[in-house]
């Protein structure tokens, strides 16, 4: 998911998302919507890469 503050052109913020939007309110199995929970004290870690390409002039 990318948030860009209303396309103001000042910045964008990549936000990790593994589930469907509004997943907790979907009437589908958790494994289909990408929703999972963590037990107290459990840690979840993930790695992501973002590749940027210069715009053509």
Biopython code that builds the backbone (N, CA, C, O; Angstrom):
import numpy as np
from Bio.PDB.StructureBuilder import StructureBuilder

atoms = [
    (1, "UNK", "N", (0.862, -1.158, 0.000)),
    (1, "UNK", "CA", (0.000, 0.000, 0.000)),
    (1, "UNK", "C", (0.910, 1.222, 0.000)),
    (1, "UNK", "O", (1.904, 1.261, 0.725)),
    (2, "UNK", "N", (0.576, 2.199, -0.798)),
    (2, "UNK", "CA", (1.354, 3.439, -0.862)),
    (2, "UNK", "C", (0.452, 4.595, -0.433)),
    (2, "UNK", "O", (-0.647, 4.764, -0.960)),
    (3, "UNK", "N", (0.917, 5.367, 0.506)),
    (3, "UNK", "CA", (0.195, 6.569, 0.943)),
    (3, "UNK", "C", (1.013, 7.761, 0.477)),
    (3, "UNK", "O", (2.222, 7.817, 0.703)),
    (4, "UNK", "N", (0.352, 8.721, -0.178)),
    (4, "UNK", "CA", (1.108, 9.853, -0.720)),
    (4, "UNK", "C", (0.554, 11.212, -0.300)),
    (4, "UNK", "O", (0.774, 12.202, -0.998)),
    (5, "UNK", "N", (-0.149, 11.280, 0.808)),
    (5, "UNK", "CA", (-0.637, 12.539, 1.372)),
    (5, "UNK", "C", (-1.405, 13.377, 0.351)),
    (5, "UNK", "O", (-1.120, 14.556, 0.143)),
    (6, "UNK", "N", (-2.389, 12.728, -0.280)),
    (6, "UNK", "CA", (-3.225, 13.466, -1.215)),
    (6, "UNK", "C", (-2.495, 13.894, -2.474)),
    (6, "UNK", "O", (-2.867, 14.895, -3.087)),
    (7, "UNK", "N", (-1.469, 13.164, -2.871)),
    (7, "UNK", "CA", (-0.676, 13.478, -4.074)),
    (7, "UNK", "C", (-0.094, 14.879, -4.021)),
    (7, "UNK", "O", (-0.055, 15.580, -5.032)),
    (8, "UNK", "N", (0.360, 15.291, -2.837)),
    (8, "UNK", "CA", (0.927, 16.630, -2.676)),
    (8, "UNK", "C", (2.304, 16.760, -3.327)),
    (8, "UNK", "O", (2.800, 17.871, -3.513)),
    (9, "UNK", "N", (2.920, 15.634, -3.672)),
    (9, "UNK", "CA", (4.226, 15.674, -4.316)),
    (9, "UNK", "C", (5.394, 15.831, -3.361)),
    (9, "UNK", "O", (6.540, 15.911, -3.805)),
    (10, "UNK", "N", (5.136, 15.877, -2.060)),
    (10, "UNK", "CA", (6.207, 16.079, -1.088)),
    (10, "UNK", "C", (6.841, 14.768, -0.632)),
    (10, "UNK", "O", (8.041, 14.728, -0.359)),
    (11, "UNK", "N", (6.071, 13.718, -0.547)),
    (11, "UNK", "CA", (6.599, 12.427, -0.122)),
    (11, "UNK", "C", (5.581, 11.333, -0.398)),
    (11, "UNK", "O", (4.425, 11.600, -0.728)),
    (12, "UNK", "N", (6.032, 10.111, -0.257)),
    (12, "UNK", "CA", (5.118, 8.970, -0.240)),
    (12, "UNK", "C", (5.597, 8.022, 0.839)),
    (12, "UNK", "O", (6.771, 8.036, 1.209)),
    (13, "UNK", "N", (4.713, 7.216, 1.333)),
    (13, "UNK", "CA", (5.032, 6.316, 2.434)),
    (13, "UNK", "C", (4.619, 4.894, 2.063)),
    (13, "UNK", "O", (3.422, 4.608, 2.026)),
    (14, "UNK", "N", (5.562, 3.991, 1.787)),
    (14, "UNK", "CA", (5.195, 2.598, 1.537)),
    (14, "UNK", "C", (4.824, 1.935, 2.857)),
    (14, "UNK", "O", (5.587, 1.984, 3.822)),
    (15, "UNK", "N", (3.671, 1.328, 2.892)),
    (15, "UNK", "CA", (3.191, 0.676, 4.110)),
    (15, "UNK", "C", (2.964, -0.802, 3.818)),
    (15, "UNK", "O", (2.225, -1.142, 2.894)),
    (16, "UNK", "N", (3.587, -1.680, 4.589)),
    (16, "UNK", "CA", (3.389, -3.111, 4.337)),
    (16, "UNK", "C", (1.943, -3.518, 4.606)),
    (16, "UNK", "O", (1.335, -3.099, 5.591)),
    (17, "UNK", "N", (1.419, -4.324, 3.730)),
    (17, "UNK", "CA", (0.059, -4.841, 3.905)),
    (17, "UNK", "C", (0.015, -6.242, 3.345)),
    (17, "UNK", "O", (0.375, -6.454, 2.188)),
    (18, "UNK", "N", (-0.417, -7.197, 4.135)),
    (18, "UNK", "CA", (-0.480, -8.577, 3.680)),
    (18, "UNK", "C", (-1.910, -9.060, 3.529)),
    (18, "UNK", "O", (-2.146, -10.149, 3.004)),
    (19, "UNK", "N", (-2.857, -8.270, 3.978)),
    (19, "UNK", "CA", (-4.246, -8.709, 3.947)),
    (19, "UNK", "C", (-5.086, -7.802, 3.036)),
    (19, "UNK", "O", (-4.647, -6.728, 2.626)),
    (20, "UNK", "N", (-6.292, -8.260, 2.736)),
    (20, "UNK", "CA", (-7.228, -7.442, 1.980)),
    (20, "UNK", "C", (-7.612, -6.213, 2.789)),
    (20, "UNK", "O", (-7.589, -6.242, 4.019)),
    (21, "UNK", "N", (-7.959, -5.151, 2.111)),
    (21, "UNK", "CA", (-8.472, -3.969, 2.801)),
    (21, "UNK", "C", (-9.761, -4.372, 3.528)),
    (21, "UNK", "O", (-10.606, -5.069, 2.966)),
    (22, "UNK", "N", (-9.902, -3.932, 4.771)),
    (22, "UNK", "CA", (-11.073, -4.231, 5.600)),
    (22, "UNK", "C", (-11.182, -5.729, 5.922)),
    (22, "UNK", "O", (-12.280, -6.228, 6.168)),
    (23, "UNK", "N", (-10.065, -6.436, 5.922)),
    (23, "UNK", "CA", (-10.052, -7.880, 6.133)),
    (23, "UNK", "C", (-10.796, -8.343, 7.394)),
    (23, "UNK", "O", (-11.524, -9.332, 7.320)),
    (24, "UNK", "N", (-10.648, -7.679, 8.541)),
    (24, "UNK", "CA", (-11.341, -8.178, 9.737)),
    (24, "UNK", "C", (-12.866, -8.185, 9.604)),
    (24, "UNK", "O", (-13.547, -8.892, 10.348)),
    (25, "UNK", "N", (-13.397, -7.419, 8.680)),
    (25, "UNK", "CA", (-14.852, -7.356, 8.506)),
    (25, "UNK", "C", (-15.348, -8.170, 7.311)),
    (25, "UNK", "O", (-16.524, -8.086, 6.957)),
    (26, "UNK", "N", (-14.470, -8.954, 6.688)),
    (26, "UNK", "CA", (-14.853, -9.788, 5.549)),
    (26, "UNK", "C", (-15.394, -11.116, 6.057)),
    (26, "UNK", "O", (-14.933, -11.644, 7.069)),
    (27, "UNK", "N", (-16.368, -11.642, 5.348)),
    (27, "UNK", "CA", (-16.957, -12.936, 5.718)),
    (27, "UNK", "C", (-16.328, -14.043, 4.868)),
    (27, "UNK", "O", (-17.014, -14.774, 4.154)),
    (28, "UNK", "N", (-14.993, -14.141, 4.970)),
    (28, "UNK", "CA", (-14.231, -15.154, 4.242)),
    (28, "UNK", "C", (-13.226, -15.776, 5.202)),
    (28, "UNK", "O", (-12.886, -15.168, 6.217)),
    (29, "UNK", "N", (-12.742, -16.990, 4.893)),
    (29, "UNK", "CA", (-11.735, -17.621, 5.753)),
    (29, "UNK", "C", (-10.470, -16.764, 5.856)),
    (29, "UNK", "O", (-10.062, -16.119, 4.891)),
    (30, "UNK", "N", (-9.871, -16.770, 7.020)),
    (30, "UNK", "CA", (-8.684, -15.947, 7.285)),
    (30, "UNK", "C", (-7.564, -16.215, 6.289)),
    (30, "UNK", "O", (-6.868, -15.283, 5.885)),
    (31, "UNK", "N", (-7.375, -17.484, 5.880)),
    (31, "UNK", "CA", (-6.280, -17.778, 4.950)),
    (31, "UNK", "C", (-6.536, -17.219, 3.544)),
    (31, "UNK", "O", (-5.593, -17.069, 2.766)),
    (32, "UNK", "N", (-7.779, -16.911, 3.210)),
    (32, "UNK", "CA", (-8.097, -16.324, 1.906)),
    (32, "UNK", "C", (-7.928, -14.808, 1.900)),
    (32, "UNK", "O", (-7.668, -14.215, 0.853)),
    (33, "UNK", "N", (-8.072, -14.184, 3.057)),
    (33, "UNK", "CA", (-7.976, -12.719, 3.111)),
    (33, "UNK", "C", (-6.636, -12.238, 3.654)),
    (33, "UNK", "O", (-6.389, -11.035, 3.739)),
    (34, "UNK", "N", (-5.766, -13.187, 4.024)),
    (34, "UNK", "CA", (-4.432, -12.820, 4.486)),
    (34, "UNK", "C", (-4.391, -12.319, 5.914)),
    (34, "UNK", "O", (-3.460, -11.609, 6.294)),
    (35, "UNK", "N", (-5.371, -12.671, 6.701)),
    (35, "UNK", "CA", (-5.441, -12.195, 8.080)),
    (35, "UNK", "C", (-4.922, -13.274, 9.033)),
    (35, "UNK", "O", (-5.330, -14.433, 8.955)),
    (36, "UNK", "N", (-4.042, -12.887, 9.911)),
    (36, "UNK", "CA", (-3.568, -13.814, 10.938)),
    (36, "UNK", "C", (-3.310, -13.031, 12.212)),
    (36, "UNK", "O", (-3.197, -11.806, 12.189)),
    (37, "UNK", "N", (-3.219, -13.741, 13.310)),
    (37, "UNK", "CA", (-2.993, -13.073, 14.597)),
    (37, "UNK", "C", (-1.691, -13.574, 15.214)),
    (37, "UNK", "O", (-1.160, -14.622, 14.848)),
    (38, "UNK", "N", (-1.207, -12.793, 16.151)),
    (38, "UNK", "CA", (-0.004, -13.163, 16.900)),
    (38, "UNK", "C", (-0.377, -13.410, 18.344)),
    (38, "UNK", "O", (-1.218, -12.708, 18.904)),
    (39, "UNK", "N", (0.238, -14.394, 18.940)),
    (39, "UNK", "CA", (0.041, -14.664, 20.354)),
    (39, "UNK", "C", (0.791, -13.600, 21.161)),
    (39, "UNK", "O", (1.734, -12.992, 20.654)),
    (40, "UNK", "N", (0.381, -13.373, 22.406)),
    (40, "UNK", "CA", (1.108, -12.396, 23.229)),
    (40, "UNK", "C", (2.600, -12.714, 23.275)),
    (40, "UNK", "O", (2.992, -13.842, 23.574)),
    (41, "UNK", "N", (3.420, -11.725, 22.980)),
    (41, "UNK", "CA", (4.865, -11.894, 22.990)),
    (41, "UNK", "C", (5.443, -12.459, 21.703)),
    (41, "UNK", "O", (6.662, -12.480, 21.533)),
    (42, "UNK", "N", (4.589, -12.919, 20.794)),
    (42, "UNK", "CA", (5.061, -13.461, 19.522)),
    (42, "UNK", "C", (5.521, -12.326, 18.612)),
    (42, "UNK", "O", (4.946, -11.237, 18.625)),
    (43, "UNK", "N", (6.553, -12.587, 17.829)),
    (43, "UNK", "CA", (7.119, -11.583, 16.928)),
    (43, "UNK", "C", (6.940, -12.046, 15.495)),
    (43, "UNK", "O", (7.150, -13.218, 15.183)),
    (44, "UNK", "N", (6.554, -11.128, 14.627)),
    (44, "UNK", "CA", (6.455, -11.399, 13.195)),
    (44, "UNK", "C", (7.403, -10.458, 12.472)),
    (44, "UNK", "O", (7.363, -9.246, 12.683)),
    (45, "UNK", "N", (8.245, -11.005, 11.631)),
    (45, "UNK", "CA", (9.182, -10.194, 10.861)),
    (45, "UNK", "C", (9.036, -10.533, 9.387)),
    (45, "UNK", "O", (8.737, -11.670, 9.022)),
    (46, "UNK", "N", (9.250, -9.543, 8.559)),
    (46, "UNK", "CA", (9.162, -9.739, 7.115)),
    (46, "UNK", "C", (10.149, -8.808, 6.439)),
    (46, "UNK", "O", (10.564, -7.810, 7.028)),
    (47, "UNK", "N", (10.522, -9.117, 5.233)),
    (47, "UNK", "CA", (11.429, -8.284, 4.449)),
    (47, "UNK", "C", (10.745, -7.920, 3.147)),
    (47, "UNK", "O", (10.063, -8.744, 2.538)),
    (48, "UNK", "N", (10.932, -6.685, 2.726)),
    (48, "UNK", "CA", (10.373, -6.226, 1.455)),
    (48, "UNK", "C", (11.419, -5.407, 0.722)),
    (48, "UNK", "O", (12.333, -4.855, 1.335)),
    (49, "UNK", "N", (11.278, -5.333, -0.590)),
    (49, "UNK", "CA", (12.167, -4.513, -1.406)),
    (49, "UNK", "C", (11.324, -3.588, -2.258)),
    (49, "UNK", "O", (10.254, -3.961, -2.739)),
    (50, "UNK", "N", (11.814, -2.396, -2.433)),
    (50, "UNK", "CA", (11.172, -1.433, -3.320)),
    (50, "UNK", "C", (12.218, -1.015, -4.343)),
    (50, "UNK", "O", (13.311, -0.580, -3.980)),
    (51, "UNK", "N", (11.887, -1.145, -5.595)),
    (51, "UNK", "CA", (12.782, -0.748, -6.673)),
    (51, "UNK", "C", (12.240, 0.547, -7.288)),
    (51, "UNK", "O", (11.057, 0.643, -7.614)),
    (52, "UNK", "N", (13.108, 1.522, -7.438)),
    (52, "UNK", "CA", (12.721, 2.792, -8.036)),
    (52, "UNK", "C", (13.381, 2.934, -9.394)),
    (52, "UNK", "O", (14.528, 2.535, -9.591)),
    (53, "UNK", "N", (12.652, 3.499, -10.309)),
    (53, "UNK", "CA", (13.174, 3.714, -11.645)),
    (53, "UNK", "C", (12.960, 5.189, -11.999)),
    (53, "UNK", "O", (11.874, 5.731, -11.793)),
    (54, "UNK", "N", (13.991, 5.825, -12.528)),
    (54, "UNK", "CA", (13.879, 7.229, -12.893)),
    (54, "UNK", "C", (12.846, 7.415, -13.997)),
    (54, "UNK", "O", (12.775, 6.618, -14.933)),
    (55, "UNK", "N", (12.058, 8.458, -13.884)),
    (55, "UNK", "CA", (11.050, 8.751, -14.902)),
    (55, "UNK", "C", (11.721, 9.238, -16.176)),
    (55, "UNK", "O", (12.714, 9.964, -16.128)),
    (56, "UNK", "N", (11.177, 8.838, -17.305)),
    (56, "UNK", "CA", (11.706, 9.309, -18.593)),
    (56, "UNK", "C", (11.411, 10.785, -18.752)),
    (56, "UNK", "O", (10.337, 11.260, -18.382)),
    (57, "UNK", "N", (12.378, 11.510, -19.309)),
    (57, "UNK", "CA", (12.186, 12.952, -19.515)),
    (57, "UNK", "C", (11.788, 13.265, -20.928)),
    (57, "UNK", "O", (11.588, 14.431, -21.269)),
]
sb = StructureBuilder()
sb.init_structure("model")
sb.init_model(0)
sb.init_chain("A")
sb.init_seg("    ")
for serial, (resi, resn, name, xyz) in enumerate(atoms, 1):
    if name == "N":
        sb.init_residue(resn, " ", resi, " ")
    sb.init_atom(name, np.array(xyz, "f"), 0.0, 1.0, " ", f" {name:<3s}", serial, name[0])
structure = sb.get_structure()
